């Protein structure tokens, strides 16, 4: 002991300083190592609510508003709900929950999740990514049109599609100005496939805006998109409820809703109806796109993903049905005002940009309702993008 004390006393101040500097260095190295490890870990949702809203926003999209009501109209009205609900429970809910489980179990995106099952399955994930890329082009094109109509709705007078321009020689539908506006003003359709035309800089600007907004919403991964969904996934429901109460109070709305819910039982014997119901379930829930796997991969291992999948699929189904009441109340008002029947109703752009815009142009304070309607479509499309 005396020898140790003697050595300690004999230690120079330089040696003590060297020992004092070694310990902090080793501590710093450990801290840096831990920090690197944390940086290598996968991000996680800030809260369970962010994950649920992100899934709801992904599943509930423009198709719930402009495709499902059209399918009900074409394939038997209220009777179409029977194969639709059956396909939801037989195919939709099980496959949606399966994808949530796969992502949460592996904590990887689609390629890594399928590779965890077998290395040869990695190609399935890459194929899903290619499909997602193609759909993003398609969806952003729709958002481009929506922004075009949204910006055009800011007017103090009549809506720009309320009537055909004077002295026009290309108005092939003089009795319906909304058709003319869609083909010749919005999408700049030519009279021949041989006429390519130039770039519409208005639409080009709307397309750039759509891509930039999508980038800003997801540039930081779940850290940014998890906060954006608090608005993009909830506010469309506020607008949908507002449009519902406005629609059902319009004259002729009851006839439109009656046409929507009246069942035509003979359609149930048609196999095409059942196939269409299954297709709509896949299309609406976004099954087999790999996106649900990616969303769930940011979850904690102990999350009840089965319960989440059931809730999201049921909300998506109810939104489609509720959206049908909104759309057909507006179409009933359109039929009451213009005499246009439901027989020639079309899906997709034909419903949103022609039939509904025609109904809105007949409403009082039309620009306000047009702004609300197209802002709702914009949020639905944007949320499905990320």
SVG drawing of the C-alpha trace seen along z (x, -y; Angstrom):
<svg xmlns="http://www.w3.org/2000/svg" viewBox="-87 -39 95 57">
<polyline fill="none" stroke="black" stroke-width="0.4" points="0.0,0.0 2.8,-2.4 4.5,-1.6 1.3,-2.4 0.9,-5.7 4.5,-6.5 3.9,-5.9 0.8,-8.0 2.6,-10.9 5.5,-10.5 3.2,-10.7 3.8,-13.9 1.2,-16.4 1.6,-15.6 0.7,-11.9 -2.3,-12.9 -3.5,-15.2 -3.0,-12.4 -5.1,-9.9 -7.8,-12.6 -8.0,-13.0 -8.2,-9.3 -11.4,-8.6 -13.4,-11.3 -12.2,-10.1 -13.4,-6.6 -16.7,-7.9 -17.1,-10.0 -16.4,-7.0 -19.1,-5.0 -21.6,-7.8 -20.8,-8.2 -21.2,-4.5 -24.6,-4.6 -25.6,-7.6 -24.6,-5.8 -26.7,-2.8 -29.7,-5.0 -29.2,-6.6 -29.2,-3.2 -32.5,-2.2 -35.8,-2.5 -37.9,-5.5 -41.2,-5.1 -44.5,-6.8 -44.7,-9.6 -48.0,-8.3 -50.5,-5.6 -52.9,-8.3 -50.4,-9.2 -50.3,-5.6 -54.1,-5.2 -54.6,-8.5 -51.9,-7.7 -53.6,-4.4 -57.1,-6.0 -55.7,-8.7 -54.0,-6.1 -57.1,-3.9 -59.7,-6.7 -59.1,-8.5 -60.6,-10.0 -62.0,-6.6 -64.3,-6.6 -66.0,-9.7 -66.0,-9.3 -65.8,-5.5 -67.9,-3.8 -71.1,-5.8 -70.8,-5.2 -70.5,-1.4 -73.5,-1.4 -75.4,-3.2 -74.3,-0.8 -74.5,2.5 -77.8,2.5 -77.9,-0.5 -78.3,0.7 -78.0,4.3 -74.3,3.7 -73.6,3.3 -74.2,7.0 -71.3,8.3 -69.2,5.3 -69.6,6.0 -69.1,9.8 -65.9,9.1 -64.8,6.8 -65.0,9.5 -63.8,12.4 -60.9,10.6 -60.4,7.1 -60.1,7.3 -58.0,10.5 -55.5,9.3 -55.2,5.8 -54.5,7.3 -52.0,9.7 -50.0,6.8 -50.1,4.9 -48.8,8.0 -46.0,8.5 -44.7,5.0 -44.9,4.8 -43.2,8.2 -40.2,7.5 -40.0,3.7 -39.0,3.4 -40.5,2.1 -42.1,4.4 -38.8,5.7 -37.2,6.4 -40.4,7.8 -40.8,10.4 -37.1,11.1 -37.4,12.0 -39.8,14.8 -37.5,16.0 -34.7,14.2 -36.3,15.1 -39.5,13.2 -37.7,9.8 -38.8,9.3 -42.4,9.2 -41.6,6.1 -39.8,4.5 -42.8,5.2 -45.1,3.5 -42.7,0.5 -43.0,0.3 -46.8,0.4 -46.7,-2.4 -44.5,-4.5 -46.9,-4.1 -49.9,-5.0 -48.1,-8.0 -47.9,-9.4 -51.5,-8.7 -52.7,-10.1 -50.6,-13.3 -52.2,-13.8 -55.6,-13.8 -54.4,-16.2 -53.2,-18.4 -56.7,-18.6 -58.2,-19.1 -55.8,-22.1 -56.7,-23.5 -60.4,-23.5 -59.7,-24.6 -57.8,-27.7 -60.4,-28.5 -63.1,-28.5 -61.8,-31.6 -64.1,-34.1 -66.6,-36.7 -68.9,-36.0 -70.2,-32.8 -68.0,-29.8 -65.9,-29.6 -67.7,-26.3 -71.1,-27.8 -71.6,-28.6 -69.8,-28.1 -67.7,-31.1 -69.4,-33.2 -68.6,-32.8 -66.8,-29.5 -66.7,-27.1 -65.5,-24.0 -68.2,-23.7 -69.4,-20.3 -71.7,-20.3 -73.5,-23.6 -76.2,-22.3 -73.6,-21.4 -70.9,-23.9 -69.2,-21.7 -68.4,-19.1 -67.0,-21.8 -64.9,-23.3 -63.5,-19.9 -62.4,-18.8 -61.3,-22.2 -60.3,-24.3 -59.0,-21.9 -57.4,-19.1 -57.0,-20.9 -58.4,-18.0 -57.7,-18.2 -60.1,-17.3 -57.7,-14.6 -55.1,-12.2 -52.7,-13.6 -52.8,-17.1 -50.5,-16.9 -50.5,-20.5 -48.1,-22.3 -47.5,-22.5 -50.3,-23.9 -48.3,-26.0 -51.3,-26.4 -51.6,-22.6 -47.8,-22.3 -47.6,-24.6 -50.4,-22.7 -48.5,-19.4 -45.3,-20.9 -47.2,-22.2 -48.6,-18.7 -45.2,-17.1 -43.7,-19.8 -46.5,-19.5 -46.1,-15.8 -42.3,-16.1 -42.7,-18.6 -45.2,-16.3 -42.9,-13.3 -39.4,-14.8 -38.6,-13.7 -40.3,-10.4 -42.8,-9.6 -41.5,-12.5 -43.2,-15.0 -45.9,-12.9 -47.1,-11.8 -47.8,-15.4 -49.4,-16.3 -52.0,-13.5 -53.6,-15.2 -55.0,-17.7 -55.1,-15.8 -56.9,-12.7 -59.5,-14.5 -60.4,-17.7 -61.9,-15.9 -64.5,-14.5 -65.4,-18.0 -65.9,-19.1 -67.8,-15.9 -70.2,-16.5 -70.7,-20.1 -71.4,-19.1 -73.8,-16.3 -76.0,-18.7 -75.9,-21.2 -76.7,-18.5 -79.7,-16.9 -81.3,-20.3 -81.4,-21.0 -84.5,-20.3 -84.4,-17.0 -81.9,-15.5 -84.4,-12.9 -84.8,-11.6 -81.1,-11.2 -80.6,-9.4 -83.6,-7.2 -82.0,-6.3 -78.7,-5.5 -80.1,-3.2 -82.9,-1.4 -81.8,2.2 -82.0,4.0 -81.8,7.6 -81.5,9.1 -77.9,7.7 -76.8,10.2 -77.0,13.0 -74.4,11.3 -70.8,12.6 -69.5,9.2 -71.0,7.5 -69.2,9.7 -65.9,9.3 -66.4,5.5 -67.0,5.6 -63.8,7.5 -61.9,5.1 -63.2,2.1 -62.1,3.6 -58.6,4.1 -58.6,0.6 -60.0,-1.2 -58.0,0.4 -54.7,0.4 -54.1,4.1 -50.9,5.6 -49.3,2.3 -46.8,2.7 -47.8,-0.6 -49.6,1.0 -46.5,3.1 -44.4,-0.1 -46.7,-2.0 -46.9,0.9 -43.1,1.3 -42.8,-1.8 -44.9,-0.3 -43.8,1.2 -43.8,5.0 -46.5,5.1 -49.0,3.0 -52.4,4.6 -52.2,4.5 -55.2,6.8 -57.5,4.4 -56.0,1.5 -56.6,3.2 -60.3,4.0 -61.0,0.4 -59.3,-1.2 -61.2,1.1 -64.5,0.5 -63.9,-3.3 -63.0,-3.1 -66.2,-1.2 -68.4,-3.5 -66.8,-6.5 -67.6,-5.1 -71.2,-4.6 -71.5,-8.0 -69.8,-9.7 -72.5,-8.1 -75.2,-10.0 -73.3,-13.3 -72.7,-12.7 -76.3,-11.5 -77.9,-14.3 -76.0,-16.7 -76.9,-14.7 -80.5,-14.7 -80.4,-18.5 -78.7,-18.6 -81.5,-16.4 -84.1,-18.7 -82.6,-21.9 -81.4,-20.7 -83.5,-17.6 -80.4,-15.5 -81.1,-11.9 -78.8,-9.5 -78.7,-7.0 -75.5,-8.4 -73.6,-8.9 -69.9,-8.2 -67.2,-7.2 -64.0,-9.1 -63.4,-12.4 -66.8,-12.3 -68.4,-12.3 -66.2,-14.7 -65.3,-17.2 -68.5,-17.2 -71.6,-16.0 -70.7,-17.4 -69.3,-20.7 -72.6,-21.0 -74.6,-20.6 -72.4,-23.1 -72.7,-25.7 -76.5,-25.6 -76.1,-26.3 -76.2,-29.7 -72.8,-30.9 -71.4,-28.3 -67.7,-29.3 -67.7,-28.7 -69.1,-25.1 -66.7,-24.5 -63.7,-25.5 -64.8,-23.2 -65.5,-20.3 -62.2,-20.5 -60.2,-21.2 -61.7,-18.0 -60.6,-16.0 -57.2,-17.6 -56.7,-16.4 -58.1,-12.9 -55.7,-12.6 -52.7,-14.1 -53.1,-11.8 -53.2,-8.7 -49.9,-9.7 -47.9,-9.3"/>
</svg>
